[in-house]
Amino acid sequence: MSDNLGRGEALPIFIGNVTKTYGKVFALDDVSLDVKQGEFMTLLGPSGSGKTTLLMVLAGFTRPDHGSLKFGDREVIRTPPHKRDVGMVFQNYALFPHMNVAANVGFPLKLRNVSGPELAERVEGALETVQLGGYGERGIDQLSGGQKQRVALARAIVFEPRILLMDEPLSALDKKLREHMQIELRHLHDKLGMTTVYVTHDQREALTMSDRIAVINHGKLMQLDEPRTIYDFPANTFVADFIGESTFVPVSVSGGKVSYDGTALQTATTPDGAGKYNLMMRPERLAFVSGKKPKDVNVFKGTVSELVFQGESFLMYADLSDGTQVAVRGATQKDAMANVPEVGAAVSLGLHKDDTVLIPDTGDLPA
Amino acid sequence: MSVADILHPGAAAAGDAAPNADGLKADAALERMKLFGLCSPALLLVVVTMVLPVVWLFYLSFLSDEGTFSLEHYERLTASKAYARIFWTTFKVSILTTIICVAIGYPLAYFLAQLPKRAAALCMITVLLPFWTSLLVRTYAWLVLLQRKGLVNTWAIELGLWDEPIKIVHNLNGTLIGMVHIMLPFLVLPVYGSMKAIDTDFVKAASNLGASPVKAFWKVFFPLSLPGLFAGALIVFVLCLGFFVTPAVLGGGRVIMVSMSITDTIELFFNWGAASALGVVLLVMTLGTLFLASRLLNLDKILGGGGGGGGH
């Protein structure tokens, strides 16, 4: 192997028509997806959606039925894993228990014939990057979960791969540490500039860290967009339901006009064509309206059926006039809470027209 | 205890720095007693069937033919070169058997560990099946196969592999073939167990970091499977040291191991003292081996033992 293997600029990834079946089940169903140079791309989906399979195809551990995979200009679909030169952080870290921290981090360097002072220097450098300088002599079982995670990361970046893969690396950490690491990983990505593909089932994690999110379900790519677009304008009910909270209210569409329960609605986008549509209501985008109807706001009338205090926010369920139950979420400052109506009271809910988003009804509405 | 304490026991307890401490301690002690009671039958069995015979063995070995204390049996062991040769043979056969078992058993266990669950279970049965067959039957079966006019010689000559019947039984070769066959499961099982306990992600990680399949095996998989290999090899070696039936039948009197020498001493010379001395020396040597091995097995700790726990 040449000395400069794996060092250099980040590489874009081109995934073309990749299909993987297990018996009759499609783990990946004709997935095509491009990751830009230096981009932080998250594969997001429920368990069994195929996101991990796709990552394993990228790493070379799963052989797809057909398809193309390019790192830069190089077609690598038939390249064995050890020649792909991508860094990877495994879900359970996969740190070698028979080696100490320095030997783990130095492992990929030794395979690339780095030795002596350069080896020690680069190992220590990688450990410092993940804020574990001086931990080289520790044994793996002497580390906490968060430290193991950092060592796994150091081992994946020490040989300066141009692509970094991460398989739910934070899922074993507790919530506080996880949220801290999300920010830290993102900063690290910005610093190192590697093209990163990150797998998670945690939608908040995906929204926090990613440049773009690829939502995957049943082996198919459901939507590929920036976090805000994914959240504000989901392409279908699956994405709308999986990311964030939402309730769906059936609306009637005719001649480009949208109405609910006989009242015309102002919407952010006009639906193209007829068909069935649902109005997506994000609980936190609904606000209480009293008095005159404000400009550019659609108003829905209902009755409060349940009210729950959840700490940083409250959650209210209200029954609309046609029986649809919608969720409302709001902050819990004292003066805000004073305005929250009690259970059984009538309530008027306002939704700004920019937040009034229609989703085509594909018949797979979540129960 | 004051009247107030009797009237308000709760209040008194609350006043203490450690409420209910004595009661909880008594409960714990009672629980320990009960658990000890549960294991006492097993303990008794071990003492009667293991400890007492060994003590008796020691006692006999220090008894002269006249019934007085003496070291004569041990003196004879050190004086005669024949005994040294017997112990040397015993260790040689045991070491060779262990080495061959490792050479055959490790790849076999590796192969089994790579198979899908069902196929592995099926193959494991073929490994275990001889294990469940009588030792004597298997040993005599080898005799039938290996003797001068046996199956192996006749077929080999007909196939033209060799011209004259070769001696593969009633010597060291036959003994080793039989012993390896019988000992193999004792090696394969712990090695298989420790291999199955190795997370496949370790090998994947090695490969992702740039290790070829061969390198990933030697740098990651093999070290992690070592604890199981040590355990299996140790079991085989220790069992070999005391092995009797197979070397007696397949060795044809040319391979004399300590166990056979003990039988002769008792059956031919009725010399319990001398036999006991042989037994004691073998026992001490076996314990010595175990001690050395346990020192070596501290490698287990150094190696982290992460993947190897399953074999023990």
Interface residues (C-beta under 8 A of the other chain):
Chain A: M1 A59 G60 F61 P80 P81 H82 K83 R84 D85 V86 G87 M88 F90 Q91 N92 A94 L95 F96 P97 H98 M99 F107 P108 L111 R112 G139 I140 D141 R155 F159
Chain B: D199 D201 F202 K204 A205 A206 S207 N208 L209 G210 A211 S212 P213 K215 A216 K219 V220 P223 L224 I302 L303 G304 G305 G306 G307
